[in-house]
Amino acid sequence: MALCFEVLARFNRARAAQLTLPHFTCQTPLFMPVGTQGTIKGLTNSQLEDIGCQIILGNTYHLALRPGADLIDELGGLHKFMNWPRALLTDSGGFQMVSLLHLADITEKGVTFQSPVDGSPMLLTPEESILIQNKIGADIIMALDDVVKTTITGPRIEEAMYRTLRWVDRCIAAHQKPYEQNLFGIVQGGLDPVLRDICVKGLVDRNLPGYAIGGLAGGEDKDSFWRVVAQCTAALPEDKPRYVMGVGYPLDIVVCSALGADMYDCVYPTRTARFGTALVPEGLLKLKHSVMADDTRPIDPTCYCMVCKNYTRAYIHSLVTKDAMGSQLLSYHNLSYMMRLSRDLHTSIIQEQFPEFVCRFLSSQTQVFLGGVSLGQ
């Protein structure tokens, strides 16, 4: 196993830990920016290091399409290819095929989908997913699972959960680099507590290096989402990292950390930046709004990132709809905000001040109104 996970401090279920991976030693809780094709849009790797990014998530499906897993392997793996010295995580590729492409067909063998190049049918099996991820070379790789949206009900949920367990065995058998790369299993089961329980027990029995909670943040209400996270974290091992997939709202990260989760990823901070919106302690700040045109304050007066130290809201307002630099500056700030949130969560648990941190966070997340537009979450 190429992973060491040490819990340094706790408050009830929340924990601050050190996660040692082949390329980097990380502090949790942590947020992972999504770098679809080996890059975070608008940021250089040195900027990501500057703001404290510990792990970048790469998309197996996109990387396998372009530039191709074989080429990445020949050129020394994704770390060397993209010149990133810290940790990498790759997803299984399955979610993109289901979410991006029409007419994806899931059978016991794998996921069949239409090629985005010429429309011909292509098949991704658990074995192929692991082979591609072995070539890409990330520190953490994900098992191929059968993904079903939480808004779907009926027998399909149960079918997907049991298939996910069968597929994880095929992933384990196909994994050629267990001493260099860590294979995480993914808990499925929709909003059904019985199915989630069966899946957790099945994955724990397989003694994997870490575990993800999948199939959430797909449109279900917050109470249902948090209940599933609470159930899964309570049943997953204390000495293994727990990763809630696709979660990027600051409130969700604080709540899930209080419930005992450690890792998160989402396109949200960079995607919302491209729409001209900044993350601030109060919630959201919409830089496109006309009231920003002559506002000489930084995005967030409490933030010490490069953007807040050097640029005004008025300047960024003048860029957001007209120049790529606007979304780049906002992406830098938003990811900096997420890294600071991660560090603050870790530090507050270490310093036995987690309840106070959560109270401050929640009290600041009030509805803020600027020019008649609500900026709260």
N, C-alpha and C positions, 0 to 999 in steps of 0.2 A: 504494500500500500504506500502510495507516494503522497501521504497526507498526514499531518499531525494537528489535532484539534484540542486545545487546552482552554477550559473555562477559567477565566481569571477572577471573575466576581459575578454575583447574582443579586437581583432584587426580586423576590418571589420567582416568577417564571422567566423574567427577563435575564439575559446573560451577556456579559462582555467576554469575548474570547479572542485567542490568538490562533489563526488558521495558517499553518505553514504548508506551502505548496512548493513544487519544484522550482518555480521561478520567482516566488515572492512570499514574504511573511505578512499576512493581512491581519487587521484588527476588525472584529465584528462587534455590532451589526455593521453591514456594509451594503452599499448600493453599487451595482454594476451598470455602467452605460452600455447601450447596445451599439456595437460597431458592425453593421450589417455585412459589409464587404472588406473587413480589415481596417476600417477607419471610422472615427466618430465624426459625423458631418460638421465641417467648419472648424475643427480643432486639430492642432498638431499633437503628436505624441508627447513632446516636451511640455506643452500646455497642460495635457492630462496629468503628467507627473507633477507639475507645479501645483495643481489644485488638489492633489492627494488621491487620485484614482488608483485603486489597487488591482482591480480585475476588469478587463474588457470582455464583453460577450460578442462572439462572432457567430454568424448564421451559416451553419453547415451547408444548407441548400444553396444559398447565394454563392458561397465560396467554391462549392463543387461545380457550379455552372460557370463561374468566372472568378478567378483565372483557371480554376481546376485543381482538384486535390493532388493529382500526380505532379503538377508543376510546383505547387507549394512544397510538397515532399522533397522533390529534387533540389529545391532552393533552400532546404534546411529547416522546413516547418514554418508555421505562421509567425512565431515570435521573430525569427530572423527575417522573414519576408517583409513584415511590416515594421521591423525595427522597434519592437516593443519589449522592454526588458522585464516587465512585471507579469502578473498572472493573466491567463486567458481561460475562458470557458466557451465551449461550443454547444449549441443546442443540437437536437438529433436530426433536424431537417424536416421532420414530419409536420410540425405545426405550420410552417410556411406553405407546404404543399396543400394543406387543408384550407388555410386561410386565404391564400393568394390566388389559387388556381381553381377554375370551375371543373366540375366533373371528376373530382378526385374520388376514387373508389377504394374503400378499405376492405381487405379480405384477410384471412389468416396468414397469407403469405407476406403481405406488406401493403404499402400505399401505392396504388396505381394512379397516375395523373397525366395530364397532357403536357407535353414538352412546350415551354414558352417559346422555343426556337422554331419548331416546325409543326407542332400540334400532334406529333406521334405519341403513342402511349409509352410511359416510362414507369418502372417499378422500383420503389425504395423498400428494401427489406431491412429488418433489424441488423442482419449481418453486413449489408452494404453501408448502412448508416455508421456502424462502428468502424468499418474499414476506412471510410472517408475521414472520420474523426481521428483515427490513428495516424493517418497521413498528415492531417492538419497540425496535430501535435499539441493541442491545448492541455492545460493542467487539469481541467475538469471537463469530462465529456458526459453527455446525457443519453440515457437509454431511449430508444424509439418507443413511444407510447401511442395508444389509440386515444386521440383527443376528441372529446365531446363537449360542446358548450353547456354551461350549467343551466341554461334556459330550456334545454331539451329534457323531456321526462320519458319514462317508460323503459322497456327492456333493453334499449340501446345503451343505457348507462351501465347496466350490469354486464352486458356483452363486452363493452370497451374496457371495463375494469379487469375482468378476467383475462382478456386478451393482452392487456398491458403486463400482467404477471407472467403470462406465457412468453411474451416477447422479451421480457427482461432476462429470462434464462438464455434465450438465443443471443442476446447482447453480451451476456457474461461469457458464453462459450466462444464468441467471435473476437472478444477483446484480446489483442495481441500484446498490449503494453501496460499490464496492470501495475508494474513497478515504476512507470513513468507518468501515467495518466490515470486519473481517478474517475471511475464510472459511478454516476449517481442514478438511482432509480427514482421514478416519479409516481407519487400517490395519486390515483384517480378514484372515481366513484361519485362524481357529481355532488349533489347536496344531500345524498343519502348517507346517514351516519353509519349504517350497517355495512354498506359497501366500502366506505372509507376505512372502516375498522379492519375489514378483511384484507384490503390492499396494504394497509400499513403493516399488519402482522406478516403478510406474505413477503413484503420487501425486507422487513427487519430480519426475518429468518434467513435471508440470503446474505446478510452481513456485508452490505456495501459500504464504501468509504463515506458516503453522504446521501442525503435524501431530499428530494424536492416535493413540494406540494403543488400539483398542477391542476389545470382545468378551472381556475378561478379568474376573477377580474374580467368576466365575460358577459356582464349585464345583470348578475344577481344583486339582490339588495345587500347593504353593508352587514346587517345582522347575520344573514346566512353565510356570507363570505367569512366574517370573523369567527363564526361558530365552527366552521370547517377547519380553519387554521388552528383554533384552540384545541379542537379534538385531535388533530394530527400531531401537533407539537407535544401534546401530553403523552402520546403513545410512542413517539419516536425516541431513539436512544439519546441519553444525556451527553454522551461523549462523541457525537457525530454532528456535523453541520446540517442545518435545516434551511432550505432555500424555497421561498415562496415566489413562484414564477409569474412574471408579467405584472408586477406590482410597482408602481412608481409615484403614486400620490403621497406626499409627505405624511398626511394623517394616517394612511394605511400602514406606512412603514413604522410609525411610532406605535400604533396599536399592535401590529404583528410582532414587533420587538418585545412589547410588554407581555405578549403571549408566548414568547420563547423562540421566535424565529431569528435567523442570523443573516440571511442573504436575500437580495432583491434585485430585479432587473426590470427595465421598462424603457420604451422610446419616449415616454411622456415629457421629460425635461427638455429634450432637444426638439421634439416635434412641436410642443407648445411655443418654444422660442421662435420657430419658423413662422408662427402665426402672430408674432409680435407680443407675446405674453411672458412676463417675468415672474419667477417664484420669489415671494417675499414672506417675512414672518407672519404677516396678516392674511396671507392667501395668495391671490393673483393680482398682478399689476399689468393693465393692458396699455402698452406703450403706443398703440395706434390711436388711442383716444385723443381728441383735440385738446383736452386740458393739459396734456403733456407738452404741447408745443413750446411753451415758454417756462417750463419747470426746470430750474437750474440745480435741483438736488440730484444726488446719485440715485440709481434704482432702489437701493436699500442702504440707508445711512449706517446701519449696523454691520454691513458687509465690508470685508477688506480685500475682496478680489480685485484683480487688475482692472476690470470694467468699472466697478463702483469707485475705485480710486481715481480714475482718469476721465470718465465720461458722464455727462448729464443725461437726465431723462429727455430733455429737449433735443439733444444731439441724436440720441438713439431713435426718438420719435421721427426725426427727419429722415432716418435711414430705413426704418423697418419695412416700408412698403416699396422702397425704390432701389435698395442696394443690398447685395448679399452680406455686406459687412454688418448690417443690422442684426440679421439672424445669427451670424457668427458671434457677435458680442453677447447677445442674449443667451445663446447656447453655452458660452463660457460661464456666464454668471449663473445660469440655472444648474449646470453641473457642479459648479463651485458650491452652490447652496446645498445640493444633495450630499456632497462630500462633507461639508460642515455639519449637516444634520447627522450623518453617520458618526462622525468624530464626537459630536456632543452626546449622542446616545451612549457610545462606548465609555466616554469619560464620566458621564453622570452615574453610570452603574458602578464603575471602578471607585468613584469618590463617594459612593453611598448617597447620592443625591437624585436618584432616578425619579421618585415621586414628584420632587420639586421641579425637575426638568419637564416632566409631562404636564404638570399644572401650568407652568409658564407657557409651554407650547400651545396648549389648548386655549388658554386665556387670550393669547395673541391671535389665534385663528378666528377672529370675529369678522363679521361682514364689514367691509370697508367700501365706502361709496365715494367715487370721484366723478364729478360731473354727471351724476345721476346713473352711473353705471356701477353695478355691484362687482366688487373685485374679490370677494371671498370665495372659498371653494364650496 
